Every structure is written in C-alpha cells, then in structure tokens.
Amino acid sequence: GIKDNGTFSLNIPSAQMIQVTDYCGLVSGKEVDKGALFKNFYGQLRTAPMIEECPANMECKVIQTLDLGTHEIFIGEIAATYCNEDCLTQGKGEDLLKVNPILFSMSGGRYFTVGQEIGRAWDIGKSLKSKEVTFGSPPPVAQD
C-alpha cells in the first residue's frame, strides 16, 4: 500500500494496548491479518489506514524511499495529525501523559511509559541563543 499510494500512517498505541501491540510484533503480517485486530479509519489523504483504538495517529506522504538492498526505508512528511479529544489539554495540543504511549527499548526488550518532566520547551535552550552553537560540537556551558 505504501508503494502504490505513496502514503503511510504512524499510530501511537497507549499502554493499555500493550498486549495486542506486543502480539503484533511476534507474528508476521504474511501469516496473520493484523489489521483485523483493530478498527481502521481514514483521514484527509484517504489512502493510509489508521488505528481507531490508538489515541494519536499521523498520516504521512512519502517524500523519499531508501533502498538498502534487503529492505526499503520510507521517509515521510506528516500531512495530518489526529488525537482523541480526551488526550488534549484545554482543547489544544496532545497531552503526552494522557496519550500514555508505549515506549519500547530494544536493549533488553522492555516496554516503558513516559516518565518525569525534564524541562520546559522554549525555555531550557534560551541560554544558548546568544552563544554560537554549531552542529557536532558540544554546546557551551551556561555561566551563572
């Protein structure tokens, strides 16, 4: 479908979906119809099925395909984002704690949920704005 339509979706499962999500990682789509495990819906692109049970979903347009010989990697641009209303904060952006996404660590094969806040966006990097920061070099240490 990705090659035929030039679209795909990203579906963010919640921690409540851990059992079915883990099962999907254990079985091959060639042998099991994983799509039958979920209710699907379509957004504005009309060609990228998304999982209704997931609290957050993104529709993407393929902008580049990398052929690695044994498999391909699709690089996409997000065309639309969908989020359950009960996962929004004040009717605006998604609240990560309400989405409660599953985080997977390949090292040790373990699942996690979101932990503690470590900083505030648009605030934590302000001290570097007046300093010259270049890619690949360590950022300057803020002087108090």
C-alpha positions in Angstrom: 0.0 0.0 0.0 2.8 2.4 0.7 4.4 2.0 -2.7 1.0 2.0 -4.5 -0.4 5.1 -2.7 2.8 7.0 -1.6 1.3 7.3 1.9 1.5 5.6 5.3 0.4 6.2 8.8 2.0 6.3 12.3 -0.2 5.0 15.1 0.8 5.7 18.7 -0.6 2.9 21.0 -1.3 3.6 24.6 0.0 1.5 27.5 -3.5 -0.1 27.7 -2.8 -1.6 24.2 0.5 -3.4 25.3 -0.7 -7.0 24.9 -2.1 -6.6 21.4 0.9 -4.4 20.4 3.4 -7.0 21.6 1.4 -9.7 19.8 1.7 -7.7 16.5 5.5 -7.7 17.0 5.5 -11.5 17.5 3.6 -12.5 14.3 4.2 -12.0 10.6 1.8 -10.0 8.5 2.2 -12.7 5.9 0.7 -15.2 8.2 -1.7 -13.1 10.4 -4.0 -10.3 9.3 -3.0 -7.8 11.9 -5.4 -5.3 10.5 -8.3 -7.4 11.6 -7.3 -6.8 15.3 -8.2 -3.1 15.0 -10.9 -0.7 13.7 -9.5 1.4 10.9 -10.3 4.9 9.8 -9.0 7.1 7.0 -8.2 10.8 7.1 -7.7 13.5 4.6 -5.2 11.5 2.4 -7.8 8.7 2.1 -5.2 6.0 1.4 -3.3 5.5 4.8 -5.4 3.4 7.2 -5.1 4.4 10.9 -5.9 2.5 14.0 -9.0 3.9 15.8 -8.0 2.4 19.2 -4.7 4.4 19.2 -5.1 7.7 21.0 -2.8 9.5 18.4 -2.3 9.0 14.7 -0.4 10.7 11.9 -0.9 10.5 8.1 2.3 10.8 6.1 3.2 11.4 2.5 6.3 9.5 1.2 8.9 12.1 0.2 11.8 9.6 -0.2 12.5 5.9 -0.4 15.9 4.5 0.5 16.7 1.1 -1.0 19.0 -0.7 1.4 19.2 -3.9 -0.7 17.5 -6.2 1.9 14.7 -3.7 2.6 13.5 -0.2 2.0 13.1 2.7 4.3 10.3 5.2 3.7 10.8 8.8 4.8 7.6 10.8 5.1 6.2 14.2 5.7 3.3 14.5 8.2 0.2 15.6 6.3 -2.2 15.4 9.3 -2.3 14.5 12.9 -5.3 13.1 14.8 -5.7 12.8 18.6 -8.5 11.6 20.8 -10.2 14.6 22.4 -9.8 13.1 25.9 -6.0 13.3 25.3 -6.0 17.0 24.6 -5.1 19.7 27.1 -7.5 22.7 27.1 -8.8 21.6 23.7 -5.3 22.2 22.1 -2.3 20.1 21.7 -2.0 16.5 22.8 -1.0 15.8 26.4 1.6 13.1 26.4 0.6 11.8 29.8 -3.0 11.4 28.6 -1.9 9.7 25.4 0.3 7.4 27.7 2.3 5.9 24.8 4.2 2.7 24.9 7.9 3.2 24.6 10.0 0.2 23.6 13.7 -0.4 24.3 15.3 -2.9 22.0 18.1 -3.3 24.6 16.6 -5.9 26.9 13.3 -5.9 25.0 11.4 -3.9 27.6 8.4 -1.5 27.5 8.1 1.8 29.3 5.7 4.6 29.7 6.5 8.3 29.8 8.4 9.4 32.9 9.1 12.7 34.6 9.3 16.1 33.0 12.9 17.2 32.5 12.5 20.7 31.1 10.2 23.2 29.6 10.2 23.8 25.8 11.1 27.2 24.6 12.8 27.9 27.9 15.6 25.3 28.5 17.6 26.3 25.4 17.3 30.1 25.7 20.6 30.5 27.4 22.3 29.2 24.2 20.6 31.7 21.8 23.2 34.4 22.5 26.1 31.9 22.0 27.4 30.4 18.7 26.4 26.8 18.6 27.5 24.6 15.7 26.3 21.1 14.8 28.6 18.3 16.1 30.3 20.4 18.7 29.4 20.3 22.4 27.2 23.3 23.4 28.7 26.0 25.5 28.1 25.6 29.2 25.8 28.3 30.6 27.5 30.7 33.1 25.5 31.6 36.2 
